[in-house]
Amino acid sequence: MSLALIFGLLVTSCIGSGSTYTAAVYEHVVIRPDDPRAILSRMEALSIMHKNMDVFEKQVIKAKEKGAQIIVFPEDGMYGSGFTRATLLPFLEFIPSPRDFKWNPCKGPLFPHQIFDVQQRLSCMAKANNIYLAANMGDIKLCTKSEDMSCPSDGHYQYNTNVVYNSDGYLVARYHKQNLFELESTYFDKPKQCEFVTFVAPFGRFGVFTCFDIMFKDPALTLVEKYGVENIIFPAMWWNRNPQLIAVAFIQGWAMRMHVNILAADTRQLETFMGLTADAGSGIFSPDGAEAYYYDPQGRDGKLLVAEVSKPKKYSVEHLGKYHFPSLQESHDIFFSRAGNTIIKFVPLSGKSGNISVCFHSSCCHLEYVMQEYLSHELYALGAYTGLMPALRKLQVQICALFKCGSTSQGSCGVLTTTASTQFAYINLQGQFKTSYVFPTVVTTDNGLAVGEWAFTGTGILSSSGIMKPLLSAVLWGRMYEID
């Protein structure tokens, strides 16, 4: 039996019986190269990463003072984004698998002449503060064409990698991101096989994945459904593009549907990349909603969040019940408008209260609503869509969405907007879905999530007592993984 397996069994046998633990996440304003497409020396690259880790270390100390037992730092938090393969290279380090080696970088290298400066500093942070620490960095694996026909022409693989150190500084998890997003696939490699990475801490069992992975069955769903994890480590660098995919709202909905805790840390990149800035928000999410979150698109500073997290209770999606649709007759005044790169079929809300439906092919969405006051200068619309999401690598989705439109023009429905004045006294948004994987989101003004003001019914969003703040969107996002 290997040392790694023995170590895993020993840790598993020592899981604490406590029902709660204290978690921290840090939204980080990344310090990046002036030009990520310019080649730097290793020392220059290391200087940039140390500047970011200087910030990390201060946050670790603050989190520990607040009682945190684990802290998560974001994706690309060491160096940012927008590289080429060659310009990313000096930022990379060889990261061994804890399945193969029991290694504490704070105590020294695994083998002679190993380059492990970043790993050593992260390990020592965890050890010095007696805290579990998760971070994201770059891994390099050498290869040759003679032994591996898939070996890249530059002779090595480059992986977007999450690492986790326990409170003694030992490396307990290493995960290579499976689902790369857009341009990062030009400088990171996709693993040949999806990795299902878990670790056990004294306060719970954790799974690890990164940002865009949350949109796919593997590894995200499989970690929960097959490996039984109840807590997710989720470093991200999320670009908010349209109102049905606001990061903090979607992550909250994923935690509610999958009945897990998610520790989500996001990178804030102030410089424009791909025409966007990374401004997505971070949080500590549970099956009951956000325990703590932060989302400020105009913010210029990092943000530490600390919250107590409970062990999720036993749960089955079948227990949520089913909504019995009324005899559906599609409402009049149908129109089409664009949300991101997707054309959605809409019907407007035309009064203070209503009972309306809209269907896209064989899938229908139904909305019962009551507004506190009908404001003629604001337009809301109920939308439906089934099919591919081109902006998200052609994922198969079903969407039911109540949107605040950008103006009174129907063509503005689906545009990301941040202002509203209309309050809803009652909302019952339901969808006919071909999948049980339905993720609910609610977003209000001031970037609110209306925590505790609505419930997820399995097929819909129900707010019997109303949403206090003016509503920007309420969305049911169904994922048809089996036909991607």
C-alpha positions, 0 to 999 in steps of 0.5 A: 500500500502506498504512503499516499493511500495510507495517509488518505486513510488516516485522514479519512478516519480522523474526520471531525464530527462537528456540524460546522466549520469556518471558511474564507475566500479572497477576491483578489485584484491581480498584479500582472505583467505590463504586457502578458505577451512579452517574455520575462525571465524566471526572476521577473515572473517570480517577482510578480507572483511574490507580489501577489502572494504578499497580498495572499499572506496578509489575507491568510493572517486576517482570515485566521484571526477571524477563525477560518479553518480554510481559505481559497484564493482565485484562478489566475491570481498569481499572474492574470491572463492573456498569455502565450505559451512562451510568455507563461512558461517562466511562471510555471513549476512542476507540481507532483501529485499527492497520490504519488508523494507525501510532500511538504514544500515548506520543509524543502524540495522533493528532489534536487534542483527542484524549482518550487518557490511558489509552492514552498511559500504557499505551503509555509503560509498554510503551516505558519497559520495552521490553516488549509489553503487552496490556490491556483497556479501553473503546472509544467510536465515535460514530454517527448514525441517518442514517448507521447505522440500528443506531446506539444511541439515545445516539449511540455504540457502546461496546466491550469492547476489548483493546489491545496495544502493542509494546516501542516503544509502538506500538499493534499490536492492537485487538480488540472482544469479540464474545461478551458475557456476560450483563449486560455486554451491557447496557452494551457493544455487540456488533460487527456483524462478528466481528474476527479480530485478530492481531499478530506479535512478534519471538518469535511470532504472536499472536491476541487474544480475551476471556473468553467468546469461548473458548466459541465458534467465532468468533473463537477456533477460527478464529484458530487453524485459519484464521489459524495463530496459536500464541499467544493473548492472553486477558484474562478476568473469569471467574465460577466457577459449576460444577465442569465450568467451573473457569477455569484447568482449562478454559483449560488443556484448550483449550490442550492440545486446540488446541495453542497457548499461552494467556496468561490474565490474570483480574480478581479482583473482591472485591465481589459482583456478580450474587451472585458474586465474580470469583475464577477464576484466571490462568495461562500455558498450553501444549499440555503443560499449565500452565507457571504458574498461580494459583487461590485463591478465598479470595485477596485479593491480585493475583498476577504469573506469569512463565514460559518458553513454547516454540513448539508443535510440529506437531500434528494431532488425528488423531494422538491415536488413537481409543479402542475402547469395550468392549461398553457396558452402562449401569451400574445405580443411575442417578440425575439431579442438577444441575450449575449449570443443567444436569441430568446423568445419573449413576452412582455409583462403588461400590467401590475399582475399577470399569469403569462406563458411563453414556449420555445419549441416544446419547452414552456415557461410560466410566470405568475406575478404581482408587482408592488406598483406597475411603472410604465417607464420600465419593461420586464419580459418573460423569456424562453430558450432551448438549444445551444449556447454558442458563447459557452462552447455550444452547451445544450441548455433550456432557459426560463428567464424573467428579465428587466430590460435595458429600456422600454425597447423590446430589443433591450431585453436580454441586455445586462442592466444594473438599475431597476425600480420595480418591486415584486410582491409575488413571483412564481416562475416555473419551467417545463424542463427535459432535465432535472439539472435546473439551476435557479438565479435571482439578482436585484439592484445593488447586485443583491441575491435576495437571500432568504426571500425566495425558494427553489422548488426543483422546477422553479423559483417561488417568492410568496412574500416578495423580493424587497429590492427592485428585481433585475432578473430571475432565471431558471437555467437547465443543463442538458449534459447528455446531449452536449 
